[in-house]
Amino acid sequence: MTYMSPLKIAASRIINKRLEFRMNVAHGLASRSCTDNVFVKLLSESGVPGYGECVPRIYVTGETMESAATALRSLLSALSGVE
């Protein structure tokens, strides 16, 4: 068995980004011509990057871009220095 040393988060960045669709997308809950996504980029102390994304939808999850970013900041704060 190979032992992997724990990764410590050295830096993080939260990015809110609106992405335009090529066409309108409609379903029973909404009709959209774009999507607002929240991306997170992490960097470990050893330089290993990590990426994540969420797509908050008030009508699906009850989340907004702001509430998702706030939750991410809280989570990242709790994880700082954790191995």
C-alpha positions as CSV (number, residue, x, y, z in Angstrom):
1,M,0.0,0.0,0.0
2,T,1.3,3.4,-0.9
3,Y,1.1,6.2,1.7
4,M,-0.1,9.6,0.3
5,S,0.7,12.6,2.4
6,P,-2.3,14.7,3.3
7,L,-2.9,17.8,1.3
8,K,-3.2,21.2,2.9
9,I,-5.0,24.0,1.2
10,A,-2.7,26.9,0.6
11,A,-4.9,29.1,-1.5
12,S,-8.5,29.2,-2.8
13,R,-10.5,31.3,-5.2
14,I,-14.2,31.5,-5.7
15,I,-15.4,32.7,-9.1
16,N,-19.0,33.6,-10.1
17,K,-19.5,33.3,-13.8
18,R,-22.5,33.7,-16.1
19,L,-22.4,31.4,-19.1
20,E,-24.6,32.1,-22.1
21,F,-26.4,29.2,-23.8
22,R,-26.4,28.9,-27.6
23,M,-30.2,28.5,-27.4
24,N,-32.9,28.9,-24.8
25,V,-33.5,25.9,-22.5
26,A,-36.9,25.4,-21.1
27,H,-38.4,22.8,-18.7
28,G,-41.3,22.7,-16.2
29,L,-39.6,24.9,-13.7
30,A,-37.9,27.6,-15.8
31,S,-36.8,28.9,-19.1
32,R,-33.1,30.0,-19.4
33,S,-30.8,31.6,-21.9
34,C,-27.8,31.5,-19.5
35,T,-26.6,29.9,-16.4
36,D,-24.9,31.4,-13.3
37,N,-22.2,29.1,-11.9
38,V,-19.9,29.2,-8.9
39,F,-16.4,27.8,-9.5
40,V,-13.8,27.2,-6.8
41,K,-10.1,26.7,-7.4
42,L,-7.9,25.3,-4.6
43,L,-4.2,25.0,-4.5
44,S,-2.4,22.7,-2.1
45,E,0.9,23.6,-0.3
46,S,2.7,21.3,-2.7
47,G,1.2,23.1,-5.7
48,V,-1.5,20.5,-6.7
49,P,-4.6,22.3,-8.0
50,G,-8.2,21.3,-7.5
51,Y,-11.3,22.6,-9.1
52,G,-15.0,22.4,-8.3
53,E,-18.3,23.9,-9.6
54,C,-21.8,24.3,-8.4
55,V,-24.9,25.6,-10.2
56,P,-27.2,27.1,-7.6
57,R,-30.9,27.3,-8.5
58,I,-33.3,29.0,-6.2
59,Y,-36.2,26.9,-7.7
60,V,-34.3,23.6,-7.3
61,T,-32.1,23.8,-4.2
62,G,-33.1,27.1,-2.7
63,E,-29.6,28.5,-3.2
64,T,-28.5,31.7,-4.8
65,M,-25.1,32.6,-6.2
66,E,-24.5,34.6,-3.0
67,S,-25.6,31.9,-0.6
68,A,-23.5,29.3,-2.4
69,A,-20.4,31.6,-2.3
70,T,-21.0,32.3,1.4
71,A,-21.3,28.5,2.1
72,L,-18.1,27.9,0.2
73,R,-16.2,30.6,2.1
74,S,-17.4,29.1,5.4
75,L,-16.3,25.6,4.3
76,L,-12.9,26.8,3.1
77,S,-12.4,28.7,6.3
78,A,-13.2,25.6,8.3
79,L,-10.8,23.5,6.2
80,S,-7.8,25.9,6.3
81,G,-4.9,24.2,7.9
82,V,-6.8,20.8,8.0
83,E,-4.8,17.8,6.7
